[in-house]
Amino acid sequence: MKSKLANKVVLITGASSGFGADSARLFARRGARVVLAARRLDRLQALAEEIQAAGGEALVAPVDVTRRAEVEAMVKTVLEVYGQVDILFNNAGFGRLDWLENLDPDRDIETQVAVNLTGLILVTRAVLPHMLARRAGHIIHMSSVAGWIAAPLYSVYAATKFGVRAFTDALRREVAPFGVRVSGIYPGPAATEFGQHSGQALKEFKTPAFLRMSSEAVARRVVWLAAHPRRAVILPWYYRPVFFFDAVVPGLVDRVIQTAFVRRYHKVG
Ligand code: NDP
């Protein structure tokens, strides 16, 4: 049976590791032509070679998503090579998780917003006109369960991921009449390189391994979403009642978090 994704041009940001790299492998296995975008060129080249050796098609597209000129040049190159982008998996991002007063304003706050939110918007902004002109395309934005529930230590990260959810919902409504689909994906904790960049504050509260998804499990859902476009995918499913609870009784959730966590661990001099 011919894959729905065969020959589709899939542009993936954050393709040098984690969800981006694993989804690139899976998209390529389904016959898609993948464009690998991120900053670490050596990683992208190694992944492209791996995909090509397995009979797939991959193009390396180095980019820092915080630099608008680089984003625009990258999309221009992809369009020159392939003439179109069928699926954009806008995934690059990182989290610095700590009490707000410990976050560095430049490295941890501005850069986090610049990559996770502004960068994602700029990439989508660069690709969208071509999708609108073709009256076709699917944009998948990587948010997080932190795009639904705002926990202590996640203040800036959650702000970016709530922002991604708001942007996703608004844009979906803007472009749906023109044949362009926009989806959000909201995973819980997964084993990737994310933890290497998140800082030390959460080390003692690390999610137990049995509750962490594999990167490939998330990638499989990304590829499934590309083949079955819909508004949102939340995974694992058991976060749904948690979001519902937080929305319905936020005062109770505040009290539990403050008593069980913040009063014990947030030390202010
Ligand atoms: P990784 O650290 O493995 O991957 C992050 C990717 O983002 C890398 O490929 C990195 O590439 C890229 N990236 C970071 N900064 C930039 C930049 N300025 N320009 C271009 N690319 C950049 O982590 P994950 O795979 O876990 O993260 C992918 C996404 O998933 C993120 O948006 C993250 O917030 C989200 N997420 C992660 C969860 C988890 O538990 N792991 C849970 C829910 C959401 P390079 O450094 O080469 O530029």
Residues whose N, C-alpha, C, O or C-beta is under 5 A from the ligand:
A	BS01	NDP	G14 A15 S16 S17 G18 F19 G20 A38 R39 R40 V63 D64 V65 T66 N91 A92 G93 F94 V115 M142 S143 S144 V145 P187 G188 P189 A190 T192 E193 F194
